[in-house]
């Protein structure tokens, strides 16, 4: 599959998730994935240092990408080893973009689509991780659909 890199210092802070010897890390990751609305009993995650390996099967490429981003956008996670398979139809993977300081969804939309008004498309592609179009942060990785 693939290894995705993330900005280790950016993201949601989950207490003790990456503490060495944390026996509950895998369960905490499952809870986090579920909390953002992506709970899938077929998905497992394990932590090794700053790398998280995600395994299992999901129904769509979109669900897979959202789970990988939910895990990767946690403070302290430097990489995510994608070992998820997709049971549904094979579609082209979305592009990913890392938010820079001063970015807005409109600015990202202008950069990738040439039209600032397509920001809603980016917002919708990143639900449920994003809850407000004005709340993105530098270092966060977002899905950019075609």
C-alpha positions in Angstrom: 0.0 0.0 0.0 1.6 3.3 1.0 3.3 5.4 3.7 1.8 8.9 4.1 3.8 11.7 5.8 2.2 14.2 8.1 3.4 17.3 10.0 4.2 15.8 13.3 3.8 19.0 15.3 0.3 19.8 13.9 -3.0 18.3 14.6 -5.5 17.4 17.3 -3.8 16.5 20.6 -4.9 13.2 22.1 -3.4 12.8 25.5 -0.8 10.0 25.9 -1.6 8.4 22.5 2.0 8.3 21.4 3.5 7.7 24.9 5.9 4.7 24.7 4.3 1.6 26.1 0.7 2.9 25.9 -1.2 -0.3 25.8 -4.4 1.6 25.0 -3.1 3.4 21.9 -4.9 1.2 19.4 -8.2 1.5 21.3 -7.7 5.3 21.6 -7.3 5.5 17.8 -10.4 3.5 17.2 -12.3 5.8 19.5 -10.9 8.9 17.7 -11.9 7.5 14.3 -15.4 6.8 15.6 -15.6 10.2 17.2 -15.1 11.9 13.9 -17.9 9.8 12.4 -15.8 7.2 10.6 -16.1 4.2 13.0 -15.7 1.0 11.1 -15.3 -2.2 13.0 -13.1 -3.7 10.3 -10.4 -1.1 10.8 -7.5 -1.5 13.2 -4.7 0.9 14.1 -1.4 0.2 15.8 1.2 2.7 17.0 5.0 2.3 16.7 6.8 5.5 17.8 5.4 8.3 15.6 4.1 5.9 12.9 0.6 4.5 12.9 -0.3 1.5 10.8 -3.9 1.2 9.8 -5.3 -2.1 8.5 -8.7 -3.5 7.5 -11.3 -3.2 4.8 -13.6 -0.3 4.0 -16.3 0.1 1.4 -14.9 3.1 -0.5 -11.8 5.0 -1.4 -13.3 8.1 0.2 -13.8 6.3 3.5 -10.2 5.0 3.4 -8.8 8.5 2.7 -10.8 10.1 5.5 -9.7 7.5 8.0 -6.1 7.9 7.1 -6.4 11.7 7.4 -8.2 11.4 10.8 -5.3 9.4 12.1 -2.6 11.4 10.4 -3.9 14.8 11.6 -3.2 13.9 15.3 -0.3 15.8 17.0 2.7 13.6 17.2 1.9 11.4 14.2 4.7 11.6 11.6 3.5 9.0 9.2 0.6 6.6 8.5 1.2 3.2 7.0 -1.8 2.6 4.8 -2.7 -1.1 4.8 -6.4 -0.6 4.2 -8.1 -2.4 1.3 -11.2 -1.1 -0.5 -14.0 -3.6 -1.2 -16.1 -1.2 -3.4 -15.4 0.1 -6.9 -11.9 1.3 -7.6 -11.7 5.1 -8.1 -8.9 7.5 -8.5 -7.4 8.6 -5.2 -8.0 12.2 -4.1 -5.1 14.7 -4.1 -3.9 15.8 -0.6 -2.7 19.3 0.4 -1.0 20.5 3.5 -2.5 23.8 4.9 0.1 26.6 5.0 0.1 29.5 7.4 -2.5 32.1 6.2 -4.4 29.6 4.1 -8.2 29.5 3.9 -10.3 27.0 2.1 -11.0 29.7 -0.5 -7.3 30.2 -1.1 -6.7 26.5 -1.4 -9.6 26.2 -3.8 -8.2 29.0 -5.9 -4.8 27.3 -6.0 -6.0 23.8 -6.9 -9.1 24.6 -8.9 -8.5 28.1 -10.2 -11.8 29.1 -8.5 -12.0 30.4 -4.9 -15.7 29.6 -4.8 -15.2 25.9 -4.9 -14.1 25.9 -1.3 -17.3 24.1 -0.3 -16.2 21.1 -2.3 -13.0 20.8 -0.2 -15.0 21.3 3.0 -17.5 18.6 2.1 -14.7 16.2 1.1 -13.2 16.6 4.6 -16.3 16.2 6.7 -16.7 15.0 9.4 -13.1 16.0 10.4 -13.9 19.7 9.5 -16.8 21.1 11.2 -16.4 24.8 10.2 -15.1 26.3 6.9 -13.1 28.8 8.9 -11.3 26.3 11.2 -8.3 24.9 9.5 -4.8 25.0 10.8 -1.2 25.1 9.4 0.2 21.6 9.0 -3.3 20.0 8.6 -3.6 17.6 5.6 -6.8 17.9 3.6 -8.4 15.8 0.8 -8.9 17.6 -2.5 -11.4 15.8 -4.7 -11.3 16.1 -8.5 
